Amino acid sequence: MADGITEEQFEFLVQRAGLTLTPEQKQEIMGTYHYVAAMVARNARPRTRMAEPAHLFIPGEGVVA
């Protein structure tokens, strides 16, 4: 079992995604689950419009806006 996910939960996610994996592939991916969970936790927070870099573009010299 990887940190934070059971084999049954992982199997559910694999089936839901429509993946066909070998047992070796499942073990390798399941072993990295904690990295994915940490990344999701860092990014799964409310953000305002201004968090989008495209909204902060200021044309420089020679750029026609």
Backbone hydrogen bonds in HBPLUS format (Angstrom, degrees):
<---DONOR---> <-ACCEPTOR-->    atom                        ^
c    i                          cat <-CA-CA->   ^        H-A-AA   ^      H-
h    n   atom  resd res      DA  || num        DHA   H-A  angle D-A-AA Bond
n    s   type  num  typ     dist DA aas  dist angle  dist       angle   num
A0005-ILE N   A0002-ALA O   3.39 MM   3  5.81 176.8  2.39 128.9 128.0     1
A0010-PHE N   A0006-THR O   2.95 MM   4  6.19 162.4  1.98 151.6 156.7     2
A0011-GLU N   A0007-GLU O   2.86 MM   4  6.01 158.1  1.90 146.5 152.6     3
A0012-PHE N   A0008-GLU O   3.01 MM   4  6.23 152.6  2.09 144.4 151.5     4
A0013-LEU N   A0009-GLN O   3.06 MM   4  6.41 158.7  2.11 149.4 154.2     5
A0014-VAL N   A0010-PHE O   2.94 MM   4  6.23 156.1  2.00 152.5 159.4     6
A0015-GLN N   A0011-GLU O   2.97 MM   4  6.18 166.4  1.99 152.3 155.4     7
A0016-ARG N   A0012-PHE O   2.85 MM   4  6.01 160.6  1.89 151.6 157.8     8
A0017-ALA N   A0013-LEU O   2.99 MM   4  6.10 145.2  2.11 141.3 149.6     9
A0019-LEU N   A0014-VAL O   3.12 MM   5  5.53 164.4  2.15 159.6 156.4    10
A0018-GLY N   A0015-GLN O   2.96 MM   3  4.96 147.0  2.08  99.3 109.9    11
A0026-LYS N   A0022-THR O   2.96 MM   4  6.27 161.1  1.99 157.8 163.2    12
A0027-GLN N   A0023-PRO O   3.03 MM   4  6.23 161.4  2.07 146.7 151.0    13
A0028-GLU N   A0024-GLU O   3.02 MM   4  6.24 159.8  2.06 147.6 153.1    14
A0029-ILE N   A0025-GLN O   2.92 MM   4  6.10 169.8  1.93 156.2 158.8    15
A0030-MET N   A0026-LYS O   2.80 MM   4  5.81 163.5  1.82 151.7 157.4    16
A0031-GLY N   A0027-GLN O   3.00 MM   4  6.01 142.4  2.14 137.6 146.8    17
A0032-THR N   A0029-ILE O   2.99 MM   3  5.31 149.8  2.08 106.7 116.1    18
A0033-TYR N   A0030-MET O   3.24 MM   3  5.13 164.2  2.26 103.1 107.5    19
A0035-TYR N   A0032-THR O   2.97 MM   3  5.55 138.3  2.15 115.1 126.0    20
A0036-VAL N   A0032-THR O   3.42 MM   4  6.87 155.1  2.49 149.1 155.8    21
A0036-VAL N   A0033-TYR O   3.02 MM   3  5.15 113.4  2.48  99.9 115.7    22
A0037-ALA N   A0033-TYR O   2.87 MM   4  6.15 165.5  1.89 162.8 167.1    23
A0038-ALA N   A0034-HIS O   3.10 MM   4  6.13 153.2  2.17 135.4 141.9    24
A0039-MET N   A0035-TYR O   3.04 MM   4  6.27 154.3  2.10 144.8 151.7    25
A0040-VAL N   A0036-VAL O   2.92 MM   4  6.18 161.5  1.95 156.5 161.2    26
A0041-ALA N   A0037-ALA O   3.01 MM   4  6.18 157.4  2.06 144.3 150.6    27
A0042-ARG N   A0038-ALA O   3.05 MM   4  6.30 149.7  2.14 143.9 151.4    28
A0043-ASN N   A0039-MET O   3.13 MM   4  6.35 146.8  2.25 145.2 153.7    29
A0044-ALA N   A0040-VAL O   2.79 MM   4  5.68 132.8  2.01 152.7 163.7    30
A0051-ALA N   A0048-THR O   3.08 MM   3  5.56 163.8  2.11 113.7 118.9    31
A0052-GLU N   A0049-ARG O   3.14 MM   3  5.88 167.5  2.16 120.9 124.8    32
A0055-HIS N   A0052-GLU O   3.00 MM   3  5.74 156.0  2.06 124.2 130.5    33
A0056-LEU N   A0053-PRO O   2.93 MM   3  5.28 162.4  1.96 114.6 120.2    34
A0063-VAL N   A0060-GLY O   3.16 MM   3  5.66 154.8  2.23 136.6 135.7    35
